[in-house]
Amino acid sequence: MCFMEALRSQPKLEGLDCLSVYYAGLAVLGIGLLFVISSFLALGFIGTFLGDYFGILKEEKVTSFPFNVMDNPMYWGSTACYLGWSIMHVSPAGILLTAVVAVSYMIAILYEGPFTEEIYQQKQKATKNK
C-alpha cells in the first residue's frame, strides 16, 4: 500500500508516459507474477512462509520450475513486480524503492541461500544414515 501511494504521489517521468512503456511495465509485472505464483505453488504455503526455519522440510529441495530457471525466483519475481508497477506508473520514486527492495533481497539471499543448502544437506545425510 505504501509503495502504491509513493507511485501515485511522487512526480512522474512525463516524457516516458506512453502506451509502449506501460505495456513494457505490464510485461515485467507479468513475468514477476509468473515467478512468484509458480514459486508459491512449488513450495506450498508452509514451504513459502514457515518450512525451512521451523524444520518443516520438503522430501527434497525443490528443483522444478521456476527453481530450475533461477535461484530465489520468489525474491526476483517480487522485485520484478515492483519494477513493473514502477515502469507502468513511470515513477522514479518507484524505481528507487525497487532498488531498495532488490538490495534487501540480496542481503536476505546471502543468509538464506547457504542456510537452505545446509539444512537439505543435513537432511540428506540423515536419510542416508538410516
Backbone as CSV, one residue per row, in Angstrom:
resi,resn,N_x,N_y,N_z,CA_x,CA_y,CA_z,C_x,C_y,C_z
1,MET,0.822,-1.176,0.000,0.000,0.000,0.000,0.878,1.256,0.000
2,CYS,1.920,1.257,0.837,2.819,2.411,0.886,3.541,2.589,-0.448
3,PHE,3.920,1.469,-1.058,4.590,1.539,-2.357,3.673,2.173,-3.395
4,MET,2.443,1.716,-3.447,1.497,2.267,-4.428,1.221,3.741,-4.153
5,GLU,1.174,4.130,-2.905,0.982,5.545,-2.567,2.168,6.373,-3.047
6,ALA,3.371,5.817,-2.906,4.561,6.522,-3.402,4.493,6.686,-4.915
7,LEU,4.007,5.661,-5.601,3.878,5.758,-7.064,2.887,6.856,-7.454
8,ARG,1.786,6.926,-6.733,0.740,7.899,-7.057,1.111,9.327,-6.660
9,SER,1.820,9.489,-5.557,2.017,10.833,-5.009,3.303,11.518,-5.463
10,GLN,4.238,10.767,-6.016,5.512,11.356,-6.430,5.462,11.763,-7.906
11,PRO,6.358,12.670,-8.314,6.391,13.099,-9.723,6.656,11.923,-10.662
12,LYS,6.174,12.066,-11.888,6.345,11.042,-12.917,7.344,11.527,-13.961
13,LEU,7.878,10.586,-14.708,8.715,10.903,-15.857,7.772,11.092,-17.055
14,GLU,7.244,12.277,-17.191,6.204,12.550,-18.191,6.629,12.179,-19.611
15,GLY,7.916,12.332,-19.922,8.401,12.004,-21.264,8.273,10.536,-21.613
16,LEU,8.180,9.695,-20.605,8.055,8.247,-20.832,6.628,7.750,-20.644
17,ASP,5.703,8.653,-20.382,4.312,8.264,-20.120,3.597,7.990,-21.432
18,CYS,3.797,6.776,-21.953,3.155,6.378,-23.213,2.751,4.912,-23.116
19,LEU,1.963,4.496,-24.077,1.405,3.149,-24.057,2.476,2.066,-24.151
20,SER,3.520,2.268,-24.944,4.543,1.235,-25.091,5.310,1.020,-23.782
21,VAL,5.587,2.087,-23.045,6.252,1.954,-21.750,5.314,1.259,-20.762
22,TYR,4.056,1.600,-20.807,3.073,0.951,-19.937,3.045,-0.557,-20.204
23,TYR,3.002,-0.938,-21.471,2.967,-2.363,-21.813,4.276,-3.066,-21.444
24,ALA,5.396,-2.373,-21.548,6.671,-2.957,-21.114,6.623,-3.236,-19.608
25,GLY,6.110,-2.279,-18.840,5.955,-2.475,-17.407,5.008,-3.612,-17.096
26,LEU,3.939,-3.713,-17.863,2.967,-4.790,-17.680,3.622,-6.147,-17.949
27,ALA,4.479,-6.206,-18.953,5.188,-7.453,-19.256,6.130,-7.833,-18.112
28,VAL,6.861,-6.862,-17.572,7.760,-7.127,-16.442,6.948,-7.584,-15.234
29,LEU,5.826,-6.934,-14.982,4.938,-7.332,-13.892,4.443,-8.763,-14.105
30,GLY,4.050,-9.087,-15.320,3.557,-10.433,-15.626,4.615,-11.500,-15.391
31,ILE,5.837,-11.234,-15.803,6.930,-12.182,-15.578,7.174,-12.339,-14.074
32,GLY,7.158,-11.228,-13.363,7.331,-11.292,-11.918,6.257,-12.132,-11.258
33,LEU,5.011,-11.904,-11.654,3.903,-12.689,-11.090,4.044,-14.167,-11.411
34,LEU,4.499,-14.480,-12.624,4.717,-15.875,-13.006,5.696,-16.544,-12.042
35,PHE,6.810,-15.867,-11.748,7.797,-16.451,-10.848,7.301,-16.527,-9.412
36,VAL,6.602,-15.511,-8.942,6.097,-15.529,-7.564,5.041,-16.624,-7.392
37,ILE,4.083,-16.668,-8.278,2.993,-17.646,-8.146,3.505,-19.069,-8.332
38,SER,4.359,-19.291,-9.332,4.866,-20.646,-9.549,5.769,-21.089,-8.396
39,SER,6.503,-20.161,-7.783,7.304,-20.499,-6.597,6.400,-20.921,-5.455
40,PHE,5.346,-20.155,-5.240,4.396,-20.478,-4.179,3.767,-21.848,-4.416
41,LEU,3.383,-22.128,-5.654,2.764,-23.421,-5.956,3.756,-24.562,-5.765
42,ALA,5.022,-24.340,-6.102,6.032,-25.384,-5.944,6.353,-25.644,-4.475
43,LEU,6.371,-24.590,-3.663,6.747,-24.724,-2.250,5.563,-24.982,-1.328
44,GLY,4.383,-24.520,-1.719,3.224,-24.596,-0.848,3.277,-23.506,0.202
45,PHE,2.206,-23.360,0.949,2.117,-22.301,1.956,3.200,-22.454,3.016
46,ILE,3.312,-23.653,3.581,4.272,-23.865,4.664,5.695,-23.707,4.150
47,GLY,5.997,-24.254,2.984,7.336,-24.115,2.418,7.685,-22.683,2.096
48,THR,6.684,-21.889,1.738,6.926,-20.488,1.409,7.174,-19.664,2.657
49,PHE,6.366,-19.830,3.670,6.394,-18.913,4.805,7.059,-19.465,6.062
50,LEU,7.063,-20.777,6.259,7.494,-21.303,7.545,8.510,-22.427,7.485
51,GLY,8.422,-23.255,6.487,9.091,-24.543,6.461,10.517,-24.607,6.926
52,ASP,11.444,-24.005,6.189,12.866,-24.153,6.481,13.218,-23.706,7.890
53,TYR,12.655,-22.615,8.316,13.034,-22.039,9.599,12.481,-22.805,10.792
54,PHE,11.450,-23.598,10.557,10.859,-24.368,11.642,11.096,-25.862,11.467
55,GLY,11.993,-26.214,10.562,12.352,-27.613,10.372,11.333,-28.437,9.614
56,ILE,10.385,-27.786,8.969,9.386,-28.490,8.162,9.898,-28.467,6.723
57,LEU,10.563,-29.544,6.318,11.212,-29.566,5.010,10.431,-30.425,4.028
58,LYS,10.616,-30.124,2.766,10.096,-30.980,1.704,10.907,-32.277,1.729
59,GLU,10.434,-33.293,1.011,11.193,-34.543,0.933,12.607,-34.264,0.417
60,GLU,12.699,-33.379,-0.555,13.994,-32.923,-1.056,13.833,-31.502,-1.557
61,LYS,14.941,-30.834,-1.742,14.920,-29.441,-2.173,14.192,-29.338,-3.520
62,VAL,13.332,-28.348,-3.659,12.559,-28.156,-4.874,13.494,-27.682,-5.993
63,THR,13.468,-28.405,-7.114,14.308,-28.041,-8.259,13.503,-27.911,-9.545
64,SER,12.189,-28.038,-9.443,11.340,-27.891,-10.624,11.118,-26.405,-10.914
65,PHE,10.363,-26.117,-11.990,10.095,-24.725,-12.356,9.440,-24.018,-11.176
66,PRO,9.838,-22.842,-10.885,10.784,-21.929,-11.519,12.198,-22.027,-10.956
67,PHE,12.410,-22.963,-10.024,13.719,-23.090,-9.392,14.765,-23.654,-10.341
68,ASN,14.326,-24.273,-11.447,15.280,-24.754,-12.442,15.673,-23.651,-13.433
69,VAL,15.013,-22.509,-13.356,15.317,-21.372,-14.221,16.256,-20.398,-13.521
70,MET,16.037,-20.187,-12.226,16.866,-19.259,-11.454,16.803,-19.619,-9.983
71,ASP,17.815,-19.183,-9.263,17.785,-19.306,-7.809,16.911,-18.178,-7.261
72,ASN,16.213,-18.446,-6.197,15.396,-17.445,-5.495,14.355,-16.765,-6.396
73,PRO,13.563,-17.547,-7.126,12.603,-16.940,-8.049,11.518,-16.111,-7.360
74,MET,11.213,-16.415,-6.096,10.193,-15.621,-5.427,10.724,-14.216,-5.136
75,TYR,11.964,-14.126,-4.691,12.551,-12.812,-4.438,12.669,-12.008,-5.734
76,TRP,13.205,-12.633,-6.777,13.399,-11.884,-8.036,12.076,-11.614,-8.732
77,GLY,11.118,-12.535,-8.590,9.794,-12.277,-9.153,9.111,-11.118,-8.454
78,SER,9.242,-11.068,-7.141,8.682,-9.953,-6.377,9.341,-8.633,-6.783
79,THR,10.649,-8.658,-6.940,11.359,-7.457,-7.381,10.871,-7.022,-8.756
80,ALA,10.656,-7.991,-9.646,10.140,-7.670,-10.980,8.744,-7.068,-10.904
81,CYS,7.938,-7.525,-9.958,6.601,-6.936,-9.778,6.713,-5.461,-9.388
82,TYR,7.586,-5.165,-8.432,7.800,-3.765,-8.053,8.293,-2.947,-9.244
83,LEU,9.231,-3.497,-9.982,9.765,-2.779,-11.136,8.690,-2.575,-12.204
84,GLY,7.896,-3.604,-12.447,6.822,-3.485,-13.431,5.835,-2.382,-13.067
85,TRP,5.406,-2.358,-11.811,4.491,-1.287,-11.369,5.148,0.080,-11.532
86,SER,6.436,0.162,-11.198,7.150,1.443,-11.308,7.210,1.914,-12.754
87,ILE,7.480,0.984,-13.660,7.536,1.337,-15.087,6.150,1.739,-15.583
88,MET,5.147,0.981,-15.202,3.779,1.295,-15.631,3.353,2.687,-15.179
89,HIS,3.825,3.100,-14.000,3.473,4.414,-13.458,4.542,5.470,-13.767
90,VAL,5.528,5.094,-14.579,6.675,5.957,-14.926,7.142,6.760,-13.711
91,SER,7.456,6.011,-12.667,7.756,6.609,-11.366,9.222,6.442,-10.987
92,PRO,9.977,7.533,-10.962,11.352,7.424,-10.480,11.414,6.994,-9.008
93,ALA,10.466,7.441,-8.201,10.424,7.019,-6.796,10.205,5.511,-6.713
94,GLY,9.347,4.991,-7.569,9.101,3.550,-7.596,10.337,2.769,-7.987
95,ILE,11.086,3.278,-8.945,12.312,2.606,-9.370,13.343,2.637,-8.238
96,LEU,13.442,3.741,-7.546,14.342,3.832,-6.401,13.926,2.853,-5.299
97,LEU,12.636,2.802,-5.013,12.151,1.859,-3.997,12.374,0.408,-4.434
98,THR,12.243,0.147,-5.729,12.519,-1.192,-6.251,13.976,-1.557,-6.017
99,ALA,14.870,-0.595,-6.199,16.292,-0.844,-5.935,16.518,-1.171,-4.457
100,VAL,15.813,-0.476,-3.576,15.926,-0.760,-2.140,15.444,-2.180,-1.843
101,VAL,14.338,-2.569,-2.464,13.813,-3.923,-2.291,14.839,-4.943,-2.796
102,ALA,15.411,-4.690,-3.975,16.381,-5.622,-4.556,17.603,-5.788,-3.657
103,VAL,18.104,-4.695,-3.117,19.259,-4.770,-2.210,18.880,-5.541,-0.947
104,SER,17.699,-5.295,-0.423,17.231,-6.012,0.769,17.155,-7.515,0.494
105,TYR,16.624,-7.869,-0.651,16.539,-9.285,-1.018,17.925,-9.892,-1.212
106,MET,18.851,-9.143,-1.800,20.204,-9.663,-1.981,20.857,-9.964,-0.638
107,ILE,20.622,-9.107,0.326,21.153,-9.352,1.673,20.496,-10.595,2.275
108,ALA,19.197,-10.716,2.123,18.488,-11.901,2.637,19.018,-13.171,1.983
109,ILE,19.276,-13.121,0.685,19.766,-14.283,-0.053,21.145,-14.707,0.457
110,LEU,21.971,-13.747,0.845,23.297,-14.074,1.378,23.206,-14.980,2.596
111,TYR,22.157,-14.807,3.382,21.971,-15.620,4.579,21.100,-16.840,4.313
112,GLU,20.049,-16.652,3.563,19.091,-17.731,3.367,19.616,-18.830,2.458
113,GLY,20.331,-18.454,1.408,20.841,-19.454,0.463,21.702,-20.509,1.124
114,PRO,22.767,-20.114,1.821,23.594,-21.121,2.494,22.830,-21.903,3.574
115,PHE,21.917,-21.235,4.269,21.110,-21.904,5.285,20.281,-23.020,4.665
116,THR,19.613,-22.718,3.559,18.774,-23.717,2.894,19.619,-24.880,2.386
117,GLU,20.749,-24.575,1.770,21.640,-25.647,1.295,22.069,-26.545,2.448
118,GLU,22.436,-25.949,3.556,22.921,-26.703,4.714,21.843,-27.612,5.294
119,ILE,20.631,-27.100,5.463,19.602,-27.942,6.087,19.200,-29.101,5.181
120,TYR,19.221,-28.894,3.858,18.888,-30.007,2.975,20.041,-31.004,2.882
121,GLN,21.288,-30.541,3.004,22.420,-31.468,3.062,22.353,-32.301,4.331
122,GLN,22.016,-31.663,5.451,21.874,-32.397,6.709,20.758,-33.424,6.624
123,LYS,19.656,-33.042,5.996,18.539,-33.985,5.854,18.950,-35.162,4.985
124,GLN,19.682,-34.880,3.909,20.126,-35.942,3.009,21.084,-36.898,3.741
125,LYS,22.004,-36.360,4.547,22.924,-37.196,5.316,22.167,-38.047,6.324
126,ALA,21.193,-37.447,6.994,20.405,-38.179,7.987,19.625,-39.307,7.330
127,THR,19.111,-39.058,6.131,18.351,-40.078,5.403,19.268,-41.232,4.993
128,LYS,20.478,-40.925,4.559,21.430,-41.955,4.154,21.877,-42.795,5.338
129,ASN,21.987,-42.185,6.516,22.450,-42.897,7.716,21.392,-43.811,8.306
130,LYS,20.160,-43.687,7.894,19.076,-44.520,8.447,19.073,-45.872,7.862
